[in-house]
């Protein structure tokens, strides 16, 4: 397993597709560590909690424990022009910053070390800028890594949503297979008792959703899979319960892969995969809708419209299972954040309480809310291990910068689920008919 995020890459001076790093101009008798000490004091509100090793061989901080390598003064220059998370992210993606040790531990340690009253999203104070000057890091802004997203158009318009989704998912099906494993399921698994592998946990999650939607209670069901990904849930529902499934995605790469899987399994008469926006689905009614890992792309401003469309697509006593990452109070993944620029542009995590209210306002009776937070942390740990095992092949497939993006984002997300900063909830609603729901009176039959 790789212990260094940037191992196996070229030195900064020879990065393919990159730029020539700035030359350090700090006084040799003082060294970069001494020159940059005021900058680190600003970020940490005191002495740095980990050891910083700089490009000139000097270092600062504890003599043991975690080590963060500042490989080029370009890392400092990026922070000058984009203080905080975005500048740090750009430096990591380009290879100007690296660290030795366990990625989960390092990120958690750095996150905990920054005092709550220290602002890292504003212009640096003068003494910090002077420190950058002494290290030779002043200069014009460096170009952002090409992996950054910049979708155009009106927020959450159909065109812009398609751009955002394709930025994330149309990377490489082979790359995702290296990360996700054979299940090709890009959402939280469910590690039920006795479930040991990621593949079995994903199947357990699919089956839980099918049972919550009542597929085991019906002889035939017509299902809409919103944000169907590579078709894993649709195939499970068709194989296990004989369901007729329509899956929609905005990603042509996902749709092509899913169609090939459907054909290979001989399920073309049961499963249809479309490249289609959920707002354009017109062929209801459906008996049930599964929306798994898609709601994060909708946005709070569109939540009422989204649930209204889901309601209109369902017949009486039809069920909706909305599975989405959530945040207390809600949070938009802004364009100055690492996740917003590199991973989920325009994404938004909506408070589960707001989801419940929005579903009720649309005419659903909410029947169940379940958190799978710990399961998602475990899922992400599995994905990171998969990427680390397949690192060389992944780099060959998508490039080292994008591989760094995925490792960093998945590890940071795992820590977020571990410490409760973010969660994931399944919210189950039903369209009541004259007061009747057709729902079981308890969870007993769901497994």
C-alpha positions in Angstrom: 0.0 0.0 0.0 1.3 3.4 -0.9 2.2 5.5 2.2 3.1 8.7 0.3 0.3 10.4 -1.7 2.6 11.5 -4.4 4.9 8.5 -4.6 5.8 7.2 -8.1 5.5 10.7 -9.7 8.2 12.7 -11.3 9.9 15.5 -9.3 8.2 18.9 -9.6 10.7 20.1 -12.2 9.6 17.5 -14.7 5.9 17.2 -14.3 4.3 16.2 -17.6 1.8 18.9 -18.7 2.8 21.1 -15.8 4.8 24.3 -15.6 8.3 25.2 -14.6 8.4 25.9 -10.8 9.6 29.2 -9.6 13.1 29.5 -8.3 13.5 30.0 -4.6 15.2 33.3 -3.8 15.3 33.2 0.0 18.5 34.0 1.7 20.6 30.9 2.0 21.8 31.7 5.5 18.3 31.7 6.9 16.7 29.0 4.8 13.1 28.5 3.7 11.9 27.2 7.0 12.8 30.3 8.8 11.4 32.5 6.1 8.1 30.8 6.1 7.6 30.4 9.8 5.3 33.5 10.1 3.1 32.0 7.3 2.7 28.7 9.3 2.0 30.6 12.5 -0.8 32.4 10.7 -2.5 29.2 9.5 -2.2 27.2 12.7 -2.5 30.0 15.2 0.9 28.8 16.7 3.6 26.3 16.1 2.8 23.8 13.3 1.5 20.5 14.6 3.4 18.4 12.0 6.8 18.5 10.5 7.2 20.6 7.4 10.1 19.7 5.1 10.9 22.3 2.4 12.5 22.1 -1.0 15.8 23.5 0.2 16.3 20.8 2.8 15.3 22.9 5.8 12.4 21.8 8.1 10.2 23.1 10.8 8.0 21.5 13.4 8.1 18.3 15.5 11.0 15.9 14.9 8.7 12.9 14.8 5.3 12.0 13.6 3.5 13.2 10.4 5.6 14.9 7.7 4.3 17.3 5.1 6.6 17.9 2.2 6.6 21.3 0.5 8.4 20.4 -2.7 8.3 23.7 -4.5 7.8 27.4 -3.7 4.9 27.1 -6.2 2.9 25.6 -3.3 3.3 28.9 -1.4 2.5 31.0 -4.4 -0.8 29.1 -4.9 -1.7 29.9 -1.3 -1.0 33.6 -1.9 -3.5 33.8 -4.7 -6.0 31.3 -3.3 -5.6 31.2 0.4 -7.0 28.2 2.2 -8.5 25.0 0.8 -8.4 25.8 -2.9 -4.8 26.9 -2.9 -3.8 23.8 -0.9 -5.8 21.6 -3.2 -4.1 22.9 -6.3 -0.7 22.4 -4.7 -1.6 18.8 -3.9 -3.0 18.1 -7.3 0.1 19.5 -9.0 2.5 17.6 -6.7 3.9 20.7 -5.0 2.7 19.4 -1.7 2.9 15.8 -0.5 3.0 13.9 2.8 4.3 10.8 4.3 2.2 8.5 6.4 -1.4 7.4 6.5 -3.6 9.7 4.4 -6.6 9.4 6.7 -4.6 10.2 9.8 -2.8 13.1 8.2 -5.9 14.8 7.0 -7.7 14.3 10.3 -4.7 15.6 12.2 -4.4 18.7 10.1 -8.1 19.4 10.2 -8.1 19.2 14.0 -5.0 21.4 14.3 -6.4 24.5 12.7 -8.1 26.7 15.4 -11.7 27.5 14.7 -11.0 31.3 15.0 -8.3 31.2 12.2 -9.6 32.3 8.9 -8.0 30.6 5.9 -10.4 31.9 3.2 -9.3 35.6 3.3 -6.3 37.5 2.0 -3.1 36.8 3.9 -1.9 39.4 6.4 1.1 41.5 5.5 3.6 39.6 7.6 2.6 36.3 5.9 3.0 37.9 2.5 6.5 39.1 3.6 7.3 35.6 4.6 6.3 34.4 1.1 8.6 37.1 -0.4 11.5 36.0 1.6 11.0 32.4 0.4 11.0 33.5 -3.2 7.3 32.6 -3.8 5.9 35.9 -5.0 4.9 36.1 -8.6 1.9 36.1 -10.9 -0.9 33.5 -10.4 0.0 30.0 -11.7 -2.4 28.3 -14.0 -5.0 26.1 -12.3 -4.6 22.3 -12.9 -6.7 21.3 -16.0 -8.8 18.9 -13.9 -10.6 21.9 -12.3 -14.3 22.2 -13.3 -15.9 25.4 -14.4 -19.4 24.7 -15.6 -21.2 27.4 -17.5 -24.8 28.6 -17.6 -27.5 29.1 -15.1 -27.1 27.1 -11.9 -28.9 23.8 -12.0 -30.2 24.4 -15.5 -30.3 21.2 -17.5 -27.3 22.1 -19.6 -25.1 23.1 -16.6 -26.2 20.0 -14.6 -25.1 17.8 -17.5 -21.7 19.5 -17.6 -21.3 19.0 -13.8 -22.3 15.3 -14.0 -20.1 14.6 -17.0 -17.1 16.3 -15.4 -17.3 13.8 -12.5 -18.5 10.6 -14.2 -17.2 10.6 -17.7 -13.6 10.1 -16.5 -13.0 6.5 -17.4 -15.1 3.4 -16.8 -11.9 1.4 -16.4 -10.7 3.9 -13.7 -14.0 3.6 -11.8 -13.8 -0.2 -12.0 -10.4 0.0 -10.3 -11.9 2.1 -7.5 -15.3 0.6 -7.1 -14.6 -3.0 -7.7 -16.8 -5.5 -9.6 -20.1 -4.1 -8.2 -19.5 -0.8 -10.1 -21.7 0.9 -7.4 -20.8 4.5 -6.6 -22.8 4.9 -3.4 -22.7 3.8 0.2 -22.6 0.1 0.8 -24.4 -1.6 3.7 -22.2 -3.8 5.9 -25.0 -5.9 7.5 -24.0 -8.5 10.1 -22.1 -11.3 8.4 -21.3 -9.2 5.3 -17.5 -9.1 4.9 -16.7 -7.8 1.4 -17.5 -4.6 -0.4 -19.2 -6.4 -3.2 -21.5 -8.3 -0.8 -22.2 -5.0 1.1 -23.2 -3.3 -2.1 -25.6 -6.2 -2.9 -27.0 -5.9 0.6 -27.7 -2.2 0.1 -29.4 -2.8 -3.3 -31.6 -5.5 -1.7 -32.5 -3.2 1.2 -33.7 -0.6 -1.2 -35.7 -3.1 -3.2 -37.4 -4.3 0.0 -38.1 -0.8 1.2 -39.7 -0.2 -2.2 -41.8 -3.3 -1.7 -40.5 -5.3 -4.7 -40.7 -8.5 -2.7 -44.4 -7.8 -2.0 -45.4 -7.5 -5.7 -45.6 -9.9 -8.6 -44.6 -7.2 -11.0 -43.2 -3.7 -10.6 -42.2 -0.8 -12.8 -39.3 1.0 -11.3 -37.6 4.3 -12.2 -33.9 4.5 -11.2 -32.9 8.2 -11.1 -29.2 8.6 -11.5 -28.7 4.9 -12.4 -24.9 5.1 -12.7 -23.5 1.9 -14.3 -26.7 0.0 -13.9 -26.0 -2.0 -10.7 -29.3 -1.3 -8.9 -31.4 -1.7 -12.0 -29.8 -5.1 -12.7 -30.3 -6.3 -9.1 -34.0 -5.3 -9.2 -34.6 -7.0 -12.5 -32.7 -10.2 -11.7 -33.8 -10.7 -8.1 -37.4 -9.4 -8.3 -38.4 -9.5 -12.0 -38.9 -5.7 -12.0 -39.2 -3.6 -15.2 -36.7 -0.8 -14.7 -36.0 2.5 -16.5 -32.7 3.9 -15.5 -31.7 7.5 -16.4 -28.3 9.2 -16.2 -26.8 12.3 -17.6 -23.5 10.5 -18.3 -23.1 8.9 -21.7 -20.1 6.9 -20.4 -22.2 5.4 -17.7 -25.2 4.7 -20.0 -23.0 2.9 -22.5 -21.4 0.7 -19.8 -24.8 0.0 -18.2 -26.4 -1.0 -21.5 -23.5 -3.4 -22.2 -24.1 -5.0 -18.8 -27.9 -5.3 -19.4 -27.2 -7.0 -22.8 -24.6 -9.4 -21.3 -27.1 -10.4 -18.6 -29.9 -11.0 -21.2 -32.2 -8.4 -19.5 -32.8 -6.1 -22.4 -36.6 -6.9 -22.2 -36.6 -5.7 -18.5 -34.1 -2.9 -18.3 -33.9 0.3 -20.3 -31.0 2.7 -19.8 -31.4 6.3 -21.0 -29.3 9.4 -21.2 -32.0 11.7 -19.8 -32.6 14.4 -17.3 -35.1 13.5 -14.6 -37.0 16.6 -15.5 -37.7 15.1 -19.0 -39.1 11.7 -17.9 -42.7 11.7 -19.1 -43.7 8.0 -19.2 -45.1 7.5 -15.7 -46.7 6.2 -13.7 -44.1 4.0 -11.9 -44.7 1.8 -9.0 -41.6 2.9 -7.2 -38.6 5.3 -7.7 -35.1 4.8 -6.4 -32.9 7.9 -6.3 -29.5 6.8 -5.0 -26.5 9.2 -4.8 -28.2 11.7 -7.2 -30.0 14.2 -5.0 -26.7 15.9 -4.1 -26.7 17.3 -7.7 -30.2 18.8 -7.4 -29.7 21.8 -5.0 -32.0 23.2 -2.4 -33.5 25.7 -4.8 -34.7 22.8 -7.0 -35.7 20.4 -4.2 -39.4 21.3 -4.3 -39.5 20.9 -8.1 -37.6 17.6 -7.9 -39.9 16.0 -5.3 -42.9 17.4 -7.2 -41.7 15.6 -10.4 -41.1 12.4 -8.4 -44.6 12.6 -7.0 -46.2 13.1 -10.4 -44.3 10.1 -11.8 -45.7 7.7 -9.2 -49.1 6.1 -9.1 -51.2 5.7 -5.9 -49.3 4.1 -3.1 -46.1 4.4 -5.1 -42.9 4.7 -3.1 -39.8 6.9 -3.3 -36.5 6.0 -1.7 -34.2 9.0 -1.6 -30.7 8.1 -0.6 -28.4 11.1 -0.3 -25.4 12.6 1.6 -26.6 15.2 4.1 -25.3 17.9 6.3 -26.7 19.5 9.4 -28.1 22.9 8.4 -27.2 22.1 4.7 -24.1 23.2 2.9 -23.5 24.1 -0.7 -20.2 22.7 -2.1 -18.8 26.1 -3.2 -16.5 27.0 -6.0 -13.7 28.0 -3.6 -13.6 24.4 -2.2 -11.6 21.5 -3.3 -14.7 19.3 -3.7 -16.5 22.1 -5.6 -13.7 22.6 -8.1 -12.5 19.1 -8.7 -15.1 16.6 -7.7 -18.8 17.7 -7.4 -19.2 21.1 -9.1 -22.5 22.8 -8.0 -23.1 20.0 -5.5 -25.2 20.6 -2.3 -25.7 18.6 0.8 -29.2 19.2 2.2 -30.2 18.7 5.8 -32.3 15.5 6.2 -34.9 17.5 8.1 -35.3 19.7 5.0 -35.6 16.7 2.8 -38.4 15.3 5.0 -40.3 18.6 4.8 -39.8 18.9 1.1 -41.2 15.4 0.5 -44.2 16.1 2.7 -44.8 19.4 0.9 -44.8 17.4 -2.4 -47.5 15.1 -1.1 -45.5 12.2 0.2 -46.1 10.5 3.6 -42.6 9.9 5.0 -42.5 6.4 6.4 -38.9 5.9 7.4 -35.5 7.7 7.8 -32.3 5.7 8.2 -28.7 6.9 8.6 -25.9 4.8 7.0 -23.2 7.2 8.1 -20.8 4.6 9.5 -21.4 2.4 6.4 -20.3 5.1 4.1 -17.0 5.7 6.0 -16.2 2.0 5.7 -17.2 2.1 2.0 -14.8 5.0 1.3 -12.0 3.2 3.1 -12.5 0.3 0.8 -12.4 2.5 -2.3 -9.2 4.2 -1.2 -7.6 0.8 -0.7 -8.7 -0.2 -4.1 -7.2 2.9 -5.7 -3.9 2.5 -3.8 -3.6 -1.2 -4.9 -4.2 -0.2 -8.5 -2.3 3.1 -8.3 0.0 2.6 -11.3 -2.8 1.4 -13.6 -5.0 4.2 -12.4 -2.3 6.8 -13.2 -1.8 5.3 -16.6 -5.5 5.5 -17.3 -6.4 9.0 -16.1 -3.2 10.7 -15.2 -1.5 11.3 -11.9 -3.3 14.6 -11.1 -6.8 13.1 -11.4 -5.7 10.0 -9.4 -4.5 12.4 -6.6 -7.8 14.2 -6.7 -9.8 11.0 -6.2 -7.5 9.7 -3.4 -7.6 13.0 -1.5 -11.4 13.5 -1.9 -12.3 10.0 -0.9 -10.0 10.0 2.2 -11.2 13.4 3.3 -14.8 12.3 2.8 -14.2 9.1 4.9 -13.0 11.3 7.7 -16.1 13.5 7.4 -18.4 10.5 7.8 -16.2 9.1 10.6 -16.3 12.3 12.7 -20.0 13.1 11.9 -19.4 16.2 9.9 -21.5 14.7 7.1 -24.0 11.9 7.0 -26.0 9.9 4.5 -29.7 9.1 4.9 -32.3 7.0 3.2 -35.7 8.7 3.3 -38.7 6.5 2.3 -41.9 8.1 1.3 -45.2 6.9 -0.2 -48.1 8.4 -2.1 -51.1 7.8 0.2 -54.5 6.9 -1.3 -57.5 7.8 0.8 -55.4 7.5 3.9 -54.0 4.1 2.9 -50.3 3.6 2.3 -50.1 -0.1 1.4 -47.0 -0.1 3.6 -46.1 -2.7 6.2 -46.6 -1.6 9.8 -42.9 -2.2 10.7 -39.4 -2.7 9.3 -39.5 -6.4 10.0 -39.8 -7.5 6.4 -36.9 -5.3 5.1 -34.0 -7.3 6.5 
